[in-house]
């Protein structure tokens, strides 16, 4: 993907989805993002690109949670799972680590969202860049992306 930020904004406009786009200082962690957004870390949708024996997948978690790789491996019935390398993130998602976006559907990746993320009325995330955050309703996000809802944190 050449410009994930532009593609996400275009997607949201195409489907007439209400969202808030905020420009801010660069953020690289969920804690930094929550602080600059003025929200709780649990409202942040942390997107993790993962490599397993079947290829790449996208895992989405609340920003204050950690991935439980044992749960995910059991769920997917796999033995091998690792975080994508920076060059893999760049090649597949068109962005840097820390700016991964939760729209696996845009890049044809199986997308798994932790059940706790759906407890939020509003979620916020990096749209492929470190200097912007997009805030939108969970319901709109879910209807667009249709992630598989799982317990992975």
Secondary structure by P-SEA (a helix, b strand, c coil): cccaaaaaaaaaaaabbbbbbbbccccccaaaaaaaacccccccbbbbbbbccccbbbbbcccccccaaaaaaaaacccccccccaaaaaaacccccccccccccccccbbbbccccccccbbbbccccccbbbbbbaaaaaaaccccccccc
